[in-house]
Amino acid sequence: MIREFSAGVRTLLRGFGLWRTRPGLMALGLIPAIIALVLLAAALVPLVVGLPSVSSWLTPFADGWDEPWRGLLRTAVGLVTVAAALALASSVFSALTLTIGDPFYQRIWHAVEVDLGDPPPADGGSFWTTVGEGLRLVMLGILIALLVLIVGLIPGVGGFLGPITGVVLTGRLLARELTARSFDARELSPADRAALFAGSRARVLGFGVATQLCFLIPGGAVAVMPAAVAGSTMLARDMQARRPLARTTVEAPSSTPPAPPGQEVR
């Protein structure tokens, strides 16, 4: 499992290799990420500024507590709130970036497919498909943020488990979303996709967690997004190579004419 997890991390690093062969194309992938980051920052700044008020609102029962216990509790709740907000922000950022930059990321995806050989004949989905997947990503991000907030409020261990839960769940969600383009182009059914993910859980998680941790670095989301798109294409190809899907084959007709009744063919 550790080896597979590490392989997923290395797949993200392989995505950065496209900067060496297609620097102009990768640079175009930075533009939608910058736009999405500016829009997201405009929404997050008020939350950070009002964090003390949010912590107080979430813990009205602590109003009568003595210091330093009240301050410690509300600081912990504030940190958990930030972890939940970052989990949601990562999903919203990815959805915005992939939607705004669909033409750019389509070209990055196609370049990787061509470099790896045997590219799919279809494209990676229409613009409206990307919009629909983006909305689904935001909704799942909201659920993850709520779960992180609930886990983070567990006394004693919440401050530790909350952020870890956020990174793991959001990373897994990012990996599944970023590989969707390759699977859409191959018209894989939900059952086929589930089989591929079941055969590469640790590798998918390694790629997703590495991507999410990079997103948490200031400015990292912008720098990593083009590489994540390239790496996810490689990840999707690796998943299919490791667990080929069963295909229905039509048996070719025999060139030998049927034997007459009562006579055997030797």
C-alpha positions in Angstrom: 0.0 0.0 0.0 2.8 2.4 0.8 4.5 1.6 -2.5 1.2 2.3 -4.4 0.7 5.5 -2.4 4.2 6.7 -3.3 3.5 5.8 -7.0 0.5 8.2 -6.9 2.7 11.0 -5.5 5.3 10.3 -8.2 2.5 10.6 -10.8 1.9 14.2 -9.8 5.7 14.8 -10.2 5.5 13.3 -13.6 2.9 15.8 -14.5 5.4 18.6 -13.8 7.6 17.0 -16.5 5.3 18.5 -19.1 6.8 21.9 -18.3 10.0 20.6 -19.9 8.4 19.4 -23.2 5.3 21.8 -23.5 6.2 24.9 -21.5 3.9 27.3 -23.5 0.9 25.0 -23.1 1.5 24.6 -19.4 1.9 28.4 -19.0 -1.6 28.8 -20.5 -2.9 26.5 -17.8 -1.9 29.1 -15.2 -4.3 31.7 -16.4 -7.6 30.1 -15.3 -6.0 29.1 -12.0 -5.1 32.7 -11.3 -8.6 33.9 -12.1 -10.2 31.3 -9.9 -7.8 32.1 -7.0 -8.6 35.8 -7.2 -12.3 35.1 -7.1 -11.9 32.6 -4.2 -9.7 34.9 -2.2 -12.3 37.6 -2.3 -14.7 35.2 -0.6 -12.2 33.8 2.0 -10.8 37.1 3.2 -14.0 38.1 5.1 -14.1 34.6 6.7 -10.5 35.0 8.0 -11.2 38.5 9.3 -14.4 37.4 11.0 -12.9 34.2 12.4 -13.2 35.2 16.1 -16.9 36.0 15.7 -17.5 32.7 13.9 -15.7 30.8 16.8 -17.9 32.6 19.4 -21.0 31.9 17.4 -20.2 28.2 17.3 -19.5 28.0 21.0 -22.1 30.0 22.9 -21.9 27.6 25.8 -18.4 28.7 26.6 -19.4 32.3 27.3 -19.3 31.7 31.0 -16.0 29.8 31.0 -12.9 31.1 32.7 -9.8 31.9 30.8 -7.6 30.3 29.4 -10.2 27.5 28.7 -12.6 29.6 26.8 -9.8 31.0 24.6 -8.2 27.6 24.0 -11.6 26.1 23.0 -12.4 28.9 20.6 -8.9 28.9 19.1 -9.3 25.2 18.4 -12.8 25.7 16.9 -11.3 28.5 14.8 -8.6 26.2 13.4 -11.2 23.5 12.7 -13.3 26.1 10.9 -10.3 27.1 8.8 -9.7 23.4 7.9 -13.3 23.0 6.8 -13.2 26.2 4.8 -10.0 25.1 3.1 -11.5 21.7 2.2 -14.5 23.5 0.6 -12.2 26.1 -1.0 -10.1 23.4 -2.6 -13.2 21.9 -4.2 -14.6 25.3 -5.3 -11.2 26.3 -6.7 -10.9 23.1 -8.7 -14.4 23.4 -10.1 -13.9 27.1 -11.0 -10.5 26.5 -12.6 -11.6 23.4 -14.6 -14.7 25.3 -15.9 -13.0 28.5 -16.7 -10.0 26.8 -18.2 -11.7 24.0 -20.0 -10.2 24.8 -23.5 -6.7 25.1 -22.0 -6.9 21.9 -19.9 -8.4 20.1 -22.9 -5.2 20.8 -24.8 -3.0 19.7 -21.9 -5.0 16.5 -21.6 -4.8 15.8 -25.3 -1.0 16.5 -25.4 -0.4 13.9 -22.7 -2.6 11.4 -24.4 -0.7 11.8 -27.7 2.7 11.6 -25.9 1.6 8.3 -24.2 0.3 6.9 -27.5 -3.0 5.5 -28.6 -5.1 8.5 -27.7 -8.9 8.1 -27.5 -10.8 9.2 -30.7 -13.3 11.3 -28.7 -12.5 14.5 -26.7 -12.7 14.8 -23.0 -16.3 15.9 -22.7 -18.2 19.1 -23.6 -18.2 22.4 -21.8 -21.5 21.6 -20.2 -20.2 18.3 -19.0 -17.4 20.2 -17.3 -20.0 22.6 -15.7 -22.0 19.7 -14.4 -19.0 17.9 -12.9 -17.9 21.2 -11.4 -21.3 21.7 -9.6 -21.1 18.1 -8.4 -17.6 18.8 -7.1 -18.8 21.8 -5.1 -21.7 19.9 -3.6 -19.4 17.1 -2.5 -17.0 19.7 -1.2 -19.7 21.2 1.0 -20.4 17.7 2.5 -16.7 17.1 3.2 -16.4 20.6 4.8 -19.4 19.7 7.1 -17.9 16.4 8.0 -14.5 18.0 8.8 -16.3 20.5 11.0 -18.1 17.7 12.9 -15.0 15.6 13.3 -13.0 18.6 14.4 -15.4 19.3 17.2 -14.7 15.9 18.8 -13.1 16.7 22.2 -9.5 15.9 22.5 -8.7 14.5 19.1 -10.8 16.7 16.8 -8.2 19.3 16.2 -5.9 16.6 14.9 -8.4 14.4 13.0 -10.3 17.2 11.4 -7.5 18.6 9.1 -6.4 15.0 8.3 -9.9 14.0 7.3 -10.2 17.1 5.1 -6.9 16.4 3.3 -7.7 12.7 2.7 -11.3 13.2 1.6 -10.7 16.3 -0.5 -7.6 14.7 -2.1 -9.5 11.6 -3.1 -12.3 13.8 -4.5 -9.8 15.8 -6.6 -8.2 12.7 -8.0 -11.5 11.2 -9.1 -12.6 14.5 -10.6 -9.3 15.2 -12.5 -9.3 11.7 -14.0 -12.9 12.1 -15.3 -11.8 13.7 -18.5 -9.8 10.6 -19.6 -12.6 8.3 -18.7 -15.2 10.5 -20.4 -13.2 10.4 -23.6 -13.2 6.6 -23.5 -16.9 6.5 -22.6 -16.4 4.3 -19.6 -19.5 3.3 -17.6 -19.8 4.0 -13.9 -19.2 0.3 -13.2 -16.0 0.4 -15.2 -14.8 3.5 -13.4 -15.6 1.9 -10.0 -13.6 -1.2 -11.0 -10.6 0.9 -11.9 -10.7 2.9 -8.7 -11.1 -0.2 -6.7 -7.9 -1.6 -8.2 -5.8 1.5 -7.5 -7.2 3.0 -4.3 -3.8 3.7 -2.7 -2.3 5.1 -5.9 -5.3 7.4 -6.4 -5.2 8.5 -2.8 -1.4 9.3 -3.1 -2.0 11.4 -6.1 -4.9 13.2 -4.6 -3.3 13.9 -1.2 -0.2 15.2 -2.8 -2.2 17.5 -5.0 -4.3 18.7 -2.0 -1.2 19.4 0.1 0.2 21.5 -2.7 -3.0 23.4 -2.9 -2.6 24.4 0.7 0.7 26.1 0.1 0.2 29.8 -0.7 0.2 30.1 -4.5 0.6 26.4 -4.8 -2.8 25.8 -6.3 -2.0 28.1 -9.3 1.4 26.5 -9.9 0.2 22.9 -9.5 -3.1 22.9 -11.4 -1.6 22.4 -14.9 0.7 19.6 -13.6 -2.3 18.0 -11.8 -4.3 17.9 -15.1 -1.3 16.3 -16.8 -0.6 13.9 -14.0 -4.2 12.8 -13.7 -4.2 11.8 -17.4 -1.1 9.7 -16.7 -2.9 8.3 -13.6 -5.9 7.3 -15.6 -3.7 5.5 -18.1 -1.9 3.7 -15.3 -5.1 2.6 -13.8 -6.3 1.1 -17.0 -3.0 -0.6 -17.7 -2.9 -2.2 -14.3 -6.5 -3.4 -14.5 -7.6 -3.9 -18.1 -11.4 -3.8 -18.4 -13.1 -6.9 -19.8 -14.3 -6.3 -23.3 -16.9 -8.3 -25.1 -15.3 -9.9 -28.2 -17.2 -11.3 -31.2 -15.9 -14.7 -32.2 -14.7 -14.7 -35.8 -16.5 -17.1 -38.1 -14.6 -20.3 -38.9 -13.1 -20.6 -42.4 -13.6 -24.4 -42.3 -16.9 -25.4 -43.9 -19.2 -27.4 -41.7 -18.8 -31.1 -42.1 -21.6 -33.1 -43.8 -23.8 -35.1 -41.4 -22.2 -38.2 -40.2 -18.7 -37.1 -41.3 -16.0 -35.8 -39.0 -13.5 -33.1 -39.9 -10.0 -34.3 -39.4 
